[in-house]
Amino acid sequence: MDSVEKIIQQMLRNPQGVRFADLRKVCDHHFGDGREKSGHIIYKTPWRGDPRINIQNDKGKAKAYQVRQVLKAIARLEL
């Protein structure tokens, strides 16, 4: 298994080529356990506004726009 930091580096280089399991591992690490609903996994974030990260499995891959959203949320979380 890859470490979370290695997965994030891969996400930054190629958002289209990220495995869903890897994206879920990163989200679990940064946002805690998500809740599953209708094939989506939803994570809460600590800030106001739209406090959710929503990811879904697309034949074993993560959707690129969701990978970018997760990266943006992690950057905001680390501020």
C-alpha positions in Angstrom: 0.0 0.0 0.0 1.2 3.5 -0.8 1.6 6.1 1.9 -0.9 9.0 1.9 1.8 11.5 0.9 2.8 9.4 -2.2 -0.8 9.1 -3.2 -1.2 12.9 -2.9 1.9 13.4 -5.1 0.3 11.1 -7.7 -3.0 13.0 -7.5 -1.2 16.3 -8.1 0.7 14.9 -11.2 -2.2 13.0 -12.8 -5.8 13.6 -11.4 -7.2 11.3 -14.1 -5.2 8.3 -13.2 -6.1 8.0 -9.5 -7.6 4.7 -8.2 -10.8 5.2 -6.1 -9.3 3.1 -3.2 -6.4 5.5 -3.1 -8.6 8.6 -3.0 -10.7 7.0 -0.3 -7.6 6.3 1.8 -6.5 10.0 1.5 -10.0 11.2 2.4 -10.2 8.9 5.4 -6.8 10.1 6.6 -7.7 13.8 6.3 -11.4 13.9 7.0 -12.2 10.8 9.0 -14.6 8.1 8.1 -17.1 9.1 5.5 -20.7 7.9 5.2 -21.9 5.9 2.2 -25.0 6.8 0.4 -26.2 5.5 -3.0 -22.6 4.7 -4.2 -21.2 8.0 -3.0 -19.0 8.5 0.1 -19.5 11.8 1.8 -16.9 13.4 4.1 -17.5 16.4 6.4 -15.0 19.3 6.5 -14.4 21.6 9.5 -15.3 24.9 7.8 -18.6 26.6 7.1 -20.2 26.8 3.8 -20.5 23.6 1.8 -18.9 21.3 4.3 -18.7 18.2 2.3 -16.4 16.2 0.1 -18.3 13.8 -2.2 -16.5 11.0 -4.0 -17.7 8.1 -6.1 -16.3 5.0 -7.7 -16.2 5.0 -11.5 -15.1 1.5 -12.4 -12.3 1.4 -9.9 -11.1 4.9 -10.8 -11.8 8.3 -9.1 -13.3 11.1 -11.1 -10.7 13.7 -11.9 -12.9 16.7 -10.8 -13.4 15.0 -7.4 -9.7 14.4 -7.1 -9.1 18.2 -7.7 -11.8 19.0 -5.1 -10.1 16.8 -2.5 -6.7 18.4 -3.2 -8.2 21.9 -2.8 -9.9 20.8 0.5 -6.6 19.4 1.8 -4.8 22.6 0.9 -7.5 24.6 2.8 -7.3 22.2 5.7 -3.5 22.6 6.0 -3.8 26.5 6.2 
